[in-house]
Amino acid sequence: MLAAEITEKQAAAEKLRGEIETGSADVLRFEDEIKQLRERLSELEHEVAGHQQRSLELKGETDRHESRIQFNEERLRELASQNTKALAEITQAEERCHAASAELQAVTERLTASESALLQHRVALEQKQWALNTVEGDLRQRQESLRQAQADAFTAAPGFVAHPQRNHRARFAKAG
């Protein structure tokens, strides 16, 4: 009986050894799986950290782009306002240009009329100067003829010239 118990115990021990070896192999396999899982976890944590870093970078880029978009939108509003003002100024300048053109046309017409009137006045002036020169020439001739006649008269009556007032009084006395 003892031998049967020993055999039985040996068989149980063998069975336990087999189970222990299987358990040890399972433990090793599980430890190997745990090691692989830890390595994978480390890789995933590294990837997560990289993604978080990239996420922060993208967030920074997004913030910069949003800021740039806001700046550009504000700049577009300013440019639109400036464009509106410029168009209004252009319209006003065109209106002033049209008014200036009309005024220039009127001034040009007045200038043309003035030049025509000036030409007519110059022609009239030249005619009057010619007439004046003619009258002055005629007057000079008459004055010269009168002087000549007076000189001839004084030469013919020398006593009459010596006392012109007496002769003048004598003429009035005869008339009176």
C-alpha positions in Angstrom: 0.0 0.0 0.0 2.7 2.3 0.6 4.1 1.5 -2.7 0.8 2.2 -4.3 0.6 5.4 -2.4 4.1 6.4 -3.4 3.3 5.5 -7.0 0.2 7.5 -6.7 2.1 10.4 -5.1 4.8 10.1 -7.7 2.1 10.1 -10.4 0.5 13.1 -8.8 4.0 14.7 -8.4 4.6 14.0 -12.1 1.3 15.4 -13.0 2.0 18.5 -10.8 5.5 18.8 -12.5 3.7 18.7 -15.9 1.2 21.3 -14.7 4.1 23.4 -13.2 6.0 23.1 -16.4 2.9 24.0 -18.4 2.2 26.8 -15.8 5.8 28.0 -16.0 5.6 27.9 -19.8 2.3 29.8 -19.6 3.9 32.3 -17.1 6.8 32.8 -19.4 4.5 33.2 -22.4 2.3 35.6 -20.4 5.4 37.5 -19.2 6.6 37.6 -22.9 3.1 38.9 -23.9 3.2 41.5 -21.0 6.7 42.6 -22.2 5.4 42.9 -25.8 2.3 44.7 -24.6 4.4 47.1 -22.5 6.6 47.7 -25.5 3.5 48.4 -27.6 2.1 50.6 -24.8 5.4 52.5 -24.8 5.2 52.9 -28.5 1.6 54.0 -28.3 2.4 56.5 -25.5 5.3 57.8 -27.7 2.9 58.1 -30.6 0.3 59.8 -28.4 2.9 62.2 -27.1 3.9 62.9 -30.8 0.3 63.4 -31.7 -0.3 65.7 -28.8 2.8 67.7 -29.8 1.6 67.8 -33.4 -1.9 68.8 -32.0 -0.3 71.7 -30.1 1.6 72.7 -33.2 -1.5 72.5 -35.3 -3.4 74.5 -32.6 -0.7 77.2 -32.7 -0.8 77.2 -36.5 -4.6 77.4 -36.4 -4.4 80.3 -33.9 -1.9 82.1 -36.1 -4.0 81.5 -39.2 -7.2 82.7 -37.5 -5.3 85.8 -36.3 -4.0 86.3 -39.9 -7.5 85.8 -41.3 -8.9 88.3 -38.8 -6.1 90.8 -39.7 -6.8 90.2 -43.5 -10.5 90.6 -43.0 -10.0 93.9 -41.2 -7.5 95.0 -43.9 -10.1 94.0 -46.5 -12.7 96.1 -44.7 -10.3 99.0 -44.6 -9.4 98.6 -48.3 -13.1 98.4 -49.1 -13.7 101.7 -47.1 -10.7 103.3 -48.9 -12.0 102.1 -52.2 -15.4 103.6 -51.5 -13.8 106.9 -50.5 -11.6 106.8 -53.5 -14.5 106.2 -55.8 -16.4 109.0 -54.2 -13.4 111.3 -54.6 -13.0 110.2 -58.3 -16.7 111.0 -58.8 -16.2 114.4 -57.2 -13.1 115.0 -59.3 -14.9 114.0 -62.5 -17.7 116.5 -61.5 -15.1 119.2 -60.9 -13.4 118.3 -64.1 -16.7 118.6 -66.0 -17.4 121.9 -64.3 -13.9 123.1 -65.1 -14.3 122.0 -68.7 -17.6 123.9 -68.9 -16.0 126.9 -67.3 -13.0 126.6 -69.7 -15.4 126.4 -72.6 -17.2 129.5 -71.4 -13.8 131.3 -70.8 -12.6 130.2 -74.2 -15.8 131.6 -75.8 -15.4 134.9 -73.9 -11.7 135.0 -75.0 -12.7 134.4 -78.6 -15.3 137.1 -78.4 -12.8 139.4 -76.6 -10.1 138.7 -79.2 -12.7 139.4 -82.0 -13.7 142.7 -80.2 -10.1 143.6 -79.7 -9.4 143.0 -83.4 -12.4 145.2 -84.3 -11.2 147.9 -81.8 -7.7 147.7 -83.3 -9.1 148.1 -86.8 -11.3 151.0 -85.6 -8.2 152.5 -83.8 -6.1 152.2 -86.9 -8.9 153.9 -88.9 -9.2 156.6 -86.3 -5.4 157.1 -86.2 -5.3 157.3 -90.0 -8.2 159.8 -89.9 -6.4 161.7 -87.0 -3.2 161.7 -89.0 -5.1 162.9 -92.0 -6.8 165.7 -90.0 -3.5 166.6 -88.3 -1.8 166.7 -91.7 -4.5 168.8 -93.1 -4.4 171.0 -90.0 -0.6 171.4 -90.3 -1.1 172.4 -93.9 -3.7 174.9 -93.0 -1.6 176.2 -90.1 1.3 176.5 -92.5 -0.9 178.3 -95.0 -2.2 180.5 -92.3 1.3 181.3 -91.1 2.4 182.0 -94.7 -0.7 184.2 -95.2 0.0 186.1 -91.9 3.7 186.4 -92.8 2.7 187.7 -96.2 0.2 190.1 -94.6 2.7 191.3 -92.1 5.3 191.8 -94.8 2.8 193.9 -96.8 1.7 196.1 -93.8 4.7 196.8 -91.6 3.1 199.6 -89.6 0.2 197.5 -88.8 2.4 194.9 -87.1 4.2 197.5 -85.0 1.2 198.4 -83.0 -1.2 195.6 -83.0 -3.2 196.8 -80.1 -3.6 200.2 -81.5 -4.7 198.8 -84.8 -7.0 196.4 -82.9 -8.6 199.4 -81.0 -8.9 201.3 -84.3 -10.7 198.3 -85.8 -13.1 198.3 -82.8 -13.6 202.0 -83.0 -14.6 201.8 -86.7 -17.0 199.0 -86.0 -18.6 200.9 -83.1 
